[in-house]
Amino acid sequence: MVQRKYKFVAVALALCTGIFATGCVGLHNALSVPVERTTIVELDSWPKNAKPIRIALLSDIHVGNLVMRPERLRSIVDAVNAARPDIVLLAGDFVIGERREGTATRARDLAPLAGLHPPGGVFAVLGNHDHWTDAGAIQARLTHAGVRVLENDAVRRGAITIVGIGDRFSGHDDIARSWQRAASLGGIAVAFTHSPDVVPDLPKTMPVLFAGHTHCGQVVAPWIGPIGRYSRWHRLYDPKYRCGRVDEPGRVTIVTGGVGSGTLPMRFNAMPDWWLIELRARAPRASNTPTDT
């Protein structure tokens, strides 16, 4: 009996130690410096004499917990500025929580975003947590920081028209209105939104989509995959667009894992990241025809 009791205590201690160690690793990952990922998107429709455009994509900042304090956000802003993008896109979920109370106070921690200074401007769309809490307070803070919010709206910048589509997960997307605004401005439509699940419904004339929302799974267990797959009885996202670059006929979708970590300040096998994307003309294919000598 005594031996059984000691065995139970030993197992309980080992379990508690494992949980504590796992929590420490997860918190360390969530607090780590976001990975800067880079890619090039070549477009057939790119104007012949137009220069490439470099876009920084960030999402899921989620101020309001110990993972995203103003000091950490300021260091992320410094890293983005050091990459010298032409345009910065912020793809939603600026706060944590699902209730209005306290949102305006938490949103003050977004102040370091005012330090972003790309020549083409900083643009944002709202995410599901922004709509669930206090979209007005968050938008006011973003505007104060010099960020222009594009909710189902568009703006022209050189060869491209940036199209901000509302969040699909919280029911705020209006693709038809977004496309009408983009079509009126001309240029190559480069869309961004919070949830990538709008992809199947986009017109073929939108060859690029940037998104966030998924956290790349945030807590991804070996052999099992992402632990959190549903929220409010709805699937969080299409697994096809969980993370990274997805190339399909006529479209490139890039989903960032985000720089914050939501309500749960932990990450496993899904490190925080942001993307630097260069848009440019497709390079001519090398000819296989032998040359005369």
Disulfide bonds with the S-S distance in Angstrom:
Cys216-Cys243 1.92
